[in-house]
Amino acid sequence: MIQNEYTPDEVSPPGESLADVLEERAMSQAELAQKIGYSENTVSEIIQGRAPITAEMAVKLETVLEIPARFWNMRQVQYQESIDRKPQAHH
C-alpha cells in the first residue's frame, strides 16, 4: 500500500473538467468539436462521462485549449481507476 497518496472514492469524469474549461472560455461544444476534428456527439459523450478522452484527443485538446495532454490523460486514468476500484454490482 502506498502511503500518503490521495485516492478519492469518487473521481469525476474528465468531461466535467472539459465542460468547465468550455464554460470559462465561452466556447460551445460544437465549436470545440470543429476545432479538434471530432463530431459534436463525441464531445457531448465525453462531457457526459459516457466516452473516454483518448490519447489522440488529449493532444488535440492541448493544441486547441493550451492545457497539457498529460492533464487530460491523467484525468482519464484516474477516472478509469476509480471505476475499476468500485465494487461491481451483480446484475
DSSP file (Angstrom, degrees, kcal/mol; ACC not computed):
  #  RESIDUE AA STRUCTURE BP1 BP2  ACC     N-H-->O    O-->H-N    N-H-->O    O-->H-N    TCO  KAPPA ALPHA  PHI   PSI    X-CA   Y-CA   Z-CA
    1    1 A M              0   0    0      0, 0.0     2,-0.5     0, 0.0     0, 0.0   0.000 360.0 360.0 360.0 130.9    0.0    0.0    0.0
    2    2 A I    >   -     0   0    0      3,-0.0     3,-0.6     1,-0.0     2,-0.2  -0.696 360.0-137.2 -83.5 127.9    1.4    3.4   -0.9
    3    3 A Q  T 3  S+     0   0    0     -2,-0.5     3,-0.1     1,-0.2    -1,-0.0  -0.493  76.6  15.1 -84.5 154.5    1.3    5.8    1.9
    4    4 A N  T 3  S+     0   0    0      1,-0.2     2,-0.6    -2,-0.2    -1,-0.2   0.766  85.5 136.3  58.0  29.7    0.2    9.5    1.7
    5    5 A E    <   -     0   0    0     -3,-0.6     2,-0.7     2,-0.1    -1,-0.2  -0.940  53.2-133.2-108.8 124.0   -1.4    9.0   -1.7
    6    6 A Y        +     0   0    0     -2,-0.6    -3,-0.0    -3,-0.1     0, 0.0  -0.628  31.3 170.1 -77.8 116.0   -4.7   10.7   -2.1
    7    7 A T        -     0   0    0     -2,-0.7    -2,-0.1    75,-0.0    -1,-0.1  -0.816  18.5-155.9-128.0  92.9   -7.2    8.3   -3.7
    8    8 A P        -     0   0    0      0, 0.0     3,-0.1     0, 0.0    -2,-0.0  -0.311  18.2-131.6 -66.1 150.6  -10.7    9.7   -3.6
    9    9 A D  S    S+     0   0    0      1,-0.2     2,-0.5    76,-0.0    76,-0.1   0.885  96.4  40.1 -67.7 -38.5  -13.6    7.2   -3.7
   10   10 A E        -     0   0    0     73,-0.0     2,-0.5     2,-0.0    -1,-0.2  -0.953  66.9-176.5-118.0 120.2  -15.3    9.2   -6.4
   11   11 A V        -     0   0    0     -2,-0.5    72,-0.0    68,-0.2    -4,-0.0  -0.970  27.9-124.7-114.0 129.8  -13.4   10.8   -9.2
   12   12 A S        -     0   0    0     -2,-0.5    67,-0.1     1,-0.1     5,-0.1  -0.362  35.1 -93.8 -71.3 152.1  -15.5   12.9  -11.6
   13   13 A P    >>  -     0   0    0      0, 0.0     3,-2.1     0, 0.0     4,-0.7  -0.328  31.6-118.4 -62.3 147.2  -15.3   12.1  -15.3
   14   14 A P  H 3> S+     0   0    0      0, 0.0     4,-2.0     0, 0.0     3,-0.3   0.755 110.6  73.5 -59.9 -22.4  -12.7   14.1  -17.2
   15   15 A G  H 3> S+     0   0    0     31,-0.4     4,-2.7     1,-0.2     5,-0.2   0.794  87.3  61.5 -61.0 -27.7  -15.6   15.5  -19.3
   16   16 A E  H <> S+     0   0    0     -3,-2.1     4,-2.1     2,-0.2    -1,-0.2   0.914 104.8  47.0 -65.5 -41.0  -16.6   17.6  -16.2
   17   17 A S  H  X S+     0   0    0     -4,-0.7     4,-2.3    -3,-0.3    -2,-0.2   0.910 112.3  50.7 -63.4 -41.5  -13.2   19.4  -16.4
   18   18 A L  H  X S+     0   0    0     -4,-2.0     4,-2.5     1,-0.2    -2,-0.2   0.916 109.0  50.6 -63.1 -43.4  -13.7   19.9  -20.1
   19   19 A A  H  X S+     0   0    0     -4,-2.7     4,-2.3     1,-0.2    -1,-0.2   0.902 109.8  51.3 -60.5 -41.4  -17.2   21.3  -19.6
   20   20 A D  H  X S+     0   0    0     -4,-2.1     4,-2.6     2,-0.2    -2,-0.2   0.915 109.9  48.9 -62.2 -43.4  -15.7   23.7  -17.0
   21   21 A V  H  X S+     0   0    0     -4,-2.3     4,-1.9     2,-0.2    -2,-0.2   0.918 111.2  49.5 -63.7 -43.5  -13.0   24.9  -19.4
   22   22 A L  H  <>S+     0   0    0     -4,-2.5     5,-2.6     1,-0.2     4,-0.5   0.910 111.6  49.2 -62.2 -41.1  -15.5   25.4  -22.2
   23   23 A E  H ><5S+     0   0    0     -4,-2.3     3,-1.1     1,-0.2    -2,-0.2   0.930 109.6  51.2 -63.4 -45.2  -17.7   27.4  -19.9
   24   24 A E  H 3<5S+     0   0    0     -4,-2.6    -1,-0.2     1,-0.3    -2,-0.2   0.855 117.0  40.4 -59.4 -34.7  -14.8   29.6  -18.7
   25   25 A R  T 3<5S-     0   0    0     -4,-1.9    -1,-0.3    -5,-0.2    -2,-0.2   0.379 106.7-124.0 -97.5   3.9  -13.9   30.3  -22.3
   26   26 A A  T < 5 +     0   0    0     -3,-1.1     2,-0.5    -4,-0.5    -3,-0.2   0.894  61.1 148.1  52.5  42.9  -17.4   30.7  -23.6
   27   27 A M      < -     0   0    0     -5,-2.6    -1,-0.2    -6,-0.2    -2,-0.1  -0.917  42.1-133.5-109.2 132.8  -16.8   28.0  -26.2
   28   28 A S     >  -     0   0    0     -2,-0.5     4,-2.4    -3,-0.1     5,-0.2  -0.394  20.3-116.8 -80.1 160.4  -19.6   25.8  -27.3
   29   29 A Q  H  > S+     0   0    0      1,-0.2     4,-2.8     2,-0.2     5,-0.2   0.886 118.6  54.3 -60.3 -38.3  -19.3   22.0  -27.6
   30   30 A A  H  > S+     0   0    0      2,-0.2     4,-2.2     1,-0.2    -1,-0.2   0.905 107.5  49.1 -63.5 -41.9  -19.9   22.4  -31.4
   31   31 A E  H  > S+     0   0    0      2,-0.2     4,-2.2     1,-0.2    -2,-0.2   0.923 112.9  47.1 -64.3 -44.9  -17.0   24.9  -31.7
   32   32 A L  H  X S+     0   0    0     -4,-2.4     4,-2.3     2,-0.2     5,-0.3   0.938 110.0  53.2 -61.6 -46.3  -14.7   22.6  -29.8
   33   33 A A  H  X>S+     0   0    0     -4,-2.8     5,-2.0     1,-0.2     4,-1.1   0.909 110.4  47.6 -55.5 -44.4  -15.7   19.6  -31.9
   34   34 A Q  H  <5S+     0   0    0     -4,-2.2     3,-0.3     1,-0.2    -1,-0.2   0.912 111.9  50.0 -63.6 -42.9  -15.0   21.6  -35.1
   35   35 A K  H  <5S+     0   0    0     -4,-2.2    -2,-0.2     1,-0.2    -1,-0.2   0.819 117.4  38.6 -68.7 -31.4  -11.6   22.7  -33.8
   36   36 A I  H  <5S-     0   0    0     -4,-2.3    -1,-0.2     2,-0.2    -2,-0.2   0.495 110.7-117.2 -99.0  -3.7  -10.4   19.2  -32.7
   37   37 A G  T  <5S+     0   0    0     -4,-1.1     2,-0.3    -3,-0.3    -3,-0.2   0.809  72.8 120.0  76.7  29.3  -11.9   17.4  -35.7
   38   38 A Y      < -     0   0    0     -5,-2.0    -1,-0.3    -6,-0.2    -2,-0.2  -0.821  68.1 -94.2-118.8 163.3  -14.4   15.3  -33.8
   39   39 A S     >  -     0   0    0     -2,-0.3     4,-2.0     1,-0.1     5,-0.2  -0.366  28.2-120.0 -73.3 155.2  -18.2   15.1  -34.0
   40   40 A E  H  > S+     0   0    0      1,-0.2     4,-2.6     2,-0.2     5,-0.2   0.872 116.1  58.4 -59.3 -36.2  -20.4   17.2  -31.7
   41   41 A N  H  > S+     0   0    0      2,-0.2     4,-2.6     1,-0.2    -1,-0.2   0.908 104.2  49.6 -61.5 -43.1  -21.8   13.8  -30.5
   42   42 A T  H  > S+     0   0    0      2,-0.2     4,-2.1     1,-0.2    -1,-0.2   0.932 111.9  47.8 -62.2 -46.1  -18.4   12.6  -29.4
   43   43 A V  H  X S+     0   0    0     -4,-2.0     4,-2.4     1,-0.2    -2,-0.2   0.915 112.4  50.0 -60.9 -43.0  -17.7   15.8  -27.5
   44   44 A S  H  X S+     0   0    0     -4,-2.6     4,-2.1     1,-0.2    -2,-0.2   0.910 108.9  51.6 -61.8 -43.5  -21.1   15.6  -25.9
   45   45 A E  H  <>S+     0   0    0     -4,-2.6     5,-2.9     2,-0.2     6,-1.1   0.886 110.8  48.7 -61.2 -39.5  -20.5   11.9  -24.9
   46   46 A I  H ><5S+     0   0    0     -4,-2.1     3,-1.6     4,-0.2   -31,-0.4   0.940 110.5  49.6 -65.6 -47.4  -17.2   12.9  -23.3
   47   47 A I  H 3<5S+     0   0    0     -4,-2.4    -2,-0.2     1,-0.3    -1,-0.2   0.847 111.1  50.4 -61.8 -34.0  -18.7   15.7  -21.3
   48   48 A Q  T 3<5S-     0   0    0     -4,-2.1    -1,-0.3    -5,-0.2    -2,-0.2   0.465 116.6-115.5 -83.7  -0.5  -21.4   13.4  -20.1
   49   49 A G  T < 5S+     0   0    0     -3,-1.6    -3,-0.2    -4,-0.2    -2,-0.1   0.670  87.5 112.3  78.9  15.8  -18.9   10.9  -19.0
   50   50 A R  S   <S+     0   0    0     -5,-2.9    -4,-0.2    -6,-0.2    -5,-0.1   0.579  74.7  40.7 -97.9 -11.6  -20.0    8.2  -21.5
   51   51 A A  S    S-     0   0    0     -6,-1.1    -2,-0.2    -8,-0.1   -36,-0.1  -0.986  82.9-120.1-135.3 146.8  -16.9    8.3  -23.7
   52   52 A P        -     0   0    0      0, 0.0     2,-0.8     0, 0.0    -6,-0.1  -0.401  22.9-114.0 -81.8 159.4  -13.2    8.5  -22.7
   53   53 A I        -     0   0    0     19,-0.2    23,-0.1    -2,-0.1     2,-0.1  -0.861  40.1-146.8 -87.3 114.5  -10.7   11.1  -23.7
   54   54 A T     >  -     0   0    0     -2,-0.8     4,-2.5     1,-0.1     5,-0.1  -0.339  22.5-109.4 -78.9 164.5   -8.3    9.2  -25.9
   55   55 A A  H  > S+     0   0    0      1,-0.2     4,-1.6     2,-0.2     5,-0.1   0.894 121.2  51.3 -59.6 -40.6   -4.6    9.9  -26.0
   56   56 A E  H  > S+     0   0    0      1,-0.2     4,-1.7     2,-0.2    -1,-0.2   0.915 110.8  47.5 -63.0 -43.7   -5.0   11.3  -29.6
   57   57 A M  H  > S+     0   0    0      1,-0.2     4,-2.9     2,-0.2     5,-0.2   0.885 105.5  59.4 -66.2 -37.6   -7.9   13.6  -28.4
   58   58 A A  H  X S+     0   0    0     -4,-2.5     4,-2.2     1,-0.2    -1,-0.2   0.892 105.3  49.7 -57.9 -40.2   -5.8   14.8  -25.4
   59   59 A V  H  X S+     0   0    0     -4,-1.6     4,-2.0     2,-0.2    -1,-0.2   0.898 111.2  48.5 -65.9 -40.5   -3.2   16.0  -27.9
   60   60 A K  H  X S+     0   0    0     -4,-1.7     4,-2.2     2,-0.2     5,-0.2   0.888 110.3  51.3 -67.0 -38.3   -5.8   17.8  -29.9
   61   61 A L  H  X S+     0   0    0     -4,-2.9     4,-3.4     1,-0.2     5,-0.5   0.897 108.1  53.2 -64.1 -39.2   -7.3   19.4  -26.7
   62   62 A E  H  X S+     0   0    0     -4,-2.2     4,-1.8    -5,-0.2    -2,-0.2   0.926 109.6  48.4 -59.9 -45.0   -3.8   20.6  -25.8
   63   63 A T  H  < S+     0   0    0     -4,-2.0    -2,-0.2     2,-0.2    -1,-0.2   0.908 121.7  33.7 -62.4 -43.9   -3.4   22.3  -29.2
   64   64 A V  H  < S+     0   0    0     -4,-2.2    -2,-0.2     1,-0.1    -1,-0.2   0.903 131.4  28.7 -81.2 -43.5   -6.8   24.0  -29.0
   65   65 A L  H  < S-     0   0    0     -4,-3.4    -3,-0.2    -5,-0.2    -2,-0.2   0.566  93.9-130.6 -98.3 -10.3   -7.2   24.7  -25.3
   66   66 A E     <  +     0   0    0     -4,-1.8    -4,-0.2    -5,-0.5    -3,-0.1   0.856  65.3 130.1  58.1  37.2   -3.5   25.0  -24.4
   67   67 A I        -     0   0    0     -6,-0.5    -1,-0.2    -5,-0.1    -2,-0.2  -0.994  69.8 -99.2-116.5 125.5   -3.9   22.6  -21.4
   68   68 A P    >>  -     0   0    0      0, 0.0     4,-1.2     0, 0.0     3,-1.1  -0.046  18.8-129.9 -52.0 140.3   -1.3   19.9  -21.5
   69   69 A A  H 3> S+     0   0    0      1,-0.3     4,-2.8     2,-0.2     5,-0.2   0.851 108.2  64.3 -55.9 -35.5   -2.3   16.5  -23.0
   70   70 A R  H 3> S+     0   0    0      1,-0.2     4,-2.6     2,-0.2    -1,-0.3   0.833  96.9  56.8 -62.3 -30.4   -0.9   14.9  -19.8
   71   71 A F  H <> S+     0   0    0     -3,-1.1     4,-2.4     2,-0.2    -1,-0.2   0.956 111.1  41.8 -61.8 -49.3   -3.6   16.7  -17.8
   72   72 A W  H  X S+     0   0    0     -4,-1.2     4,-2.2     1,-0.2    -2,-0.2   0.904 115.1  50.8 -65.7 -41.4   -6.4   15.1  -19.9
   73   73 A N  H  X S+     0   0    0     -4,-2.8     4,-2.5     1,-0.2    -1,-0.2   0.919 111.6  47.5 -63.3 -43.0   -4.6   11.7  -19.9
   74   74 A M  H  X S+     0   0    0     -4,-2.6     4,-3.0     2,-0.2     5,-0.3   0.904 109.7  52.8 -65.0 -41.1   -4.2   11.7  -16.1
   75   75 A R  H  X S+     0   0    0     -4,-2.4     4,-2.2    -5,-0.2    -1,-0.2   0.921 111.7  47.0 -59.5 -42.2   -7.8   12.7  -15.6
   76   76 A Q  H  X S+     0   0    0     -4,-2.2     4,-2.7     2,-0.2    -2,-0.2   0.930 113.3  47.5 -65.5 -45.7   -8.9    9.8  -17.8
   77   77 A V  H  X S+     0   0    0     -4,-2.5     4,-2.7     1,-0.2     5,-0.2   0.929 113.1  48.3 -61.8 -46.3   -6.6    7.3  -16.0
   78   78 A Q  H  X S+     0   0    0     -4,-3.0     4,-2.1     1,-0.2    -1,-0.2   0.902 112.9  48.4 -62.3 -40.8   -7.7    8.5  -12.5
   79   79 A Y  H  X S+     0   0    0     -4,-2.2     4,-1.9    -5,-0.3    -2,-0.2   0.936 112.1  48.3 -65.0 -45.8  -11.4    8.3  -13.5
   80   80 A Q  H  X S+     0   0    0     -4,-2.7     4,-2.7     1,-0.2    -2,-0.2   0.907 110.9  51.3 -62.4 -41.6  -11.0    4.8  -15.0
   81   81 A E  H  X S+     0   0    0     -4,-2.7     4,-1.9     1,-0.2    -1,-0.2   0.900 107.5  52.7 -61.9 -40.0   -9.1    3.6  -11.9
   82   82 A S  H  X S+     0   0    0     -4,-2.1     4,-0.7     1,-0.2    -1,-0.2   0.875 111.7  46.4 -64.8 -35.3  -11.9    4.9   -9.7
   83   83 A I  H >< S+     0   0    0     -4,-1.9     3,-0.8     1,-0.2    -2,-0.2   0.926 111.7  50.8 -69.5 -44.4  -14.4    3.0  -11.7
   84   84 A D  H 3< S+     0   0    0     -4,-2.7    -2,-0.2     1,-0.2    -1,-0.2   0.798 108.5  52.9 -64.4 -28.7  -12.3   -0.2  -11.7
   85   85 A R  H 3< S+     0   0    0     -4,-1.9    -1,-0.2    -5,-0.2    -2,-0.2   0.682  85.9 103.1 -81.2 -18.3  -11.9    0.0   -7.9
   86   86 A K  S << S-     0   0    0     -3,-0.8     2,-0.1    -4,-0.7    -3,-0.0  -0.380  86.9-103.7 -64.9 139.1  -15.7    0.2   -7.3
   87   87 A P        -     0   0    0      0, 0.0     2,-0.4     0, 0.0    -1,-0.1  -0.441  42.1-115.5 -60.4 134.6  -17.3   -3.0   -6.1
   88   88 A Q        -     0   0    0     -2,-0.1     2,-0.3    -4,-0.1    -4,-0.0  -0.590  22.8-132.9 -78.0 129.4  -19.1   -4.5   -9.0
   89   89 A A        -     0   0    0     -2,-0.4     2,-0.4     1,-0.0    -1,-0.0  -0.613  20.2-124.4 -78.9 138.7  -22.8   -4.7   -8.6
   90   90 A H              0   0    0     -2,-0.3    -1,-0.0     1,-0.1     0, 0.0  -0.709 360.0 360.0 -85.7 132.1  -24.3   -8.1   -9.6
   91   91 A H              0   0    0     -2,-0.4    -1,-0.1     0, 0.0    -2,-0.0   0.430 360.0 360.0 -97.8 360.0  -27.0   -7.8  -12.2
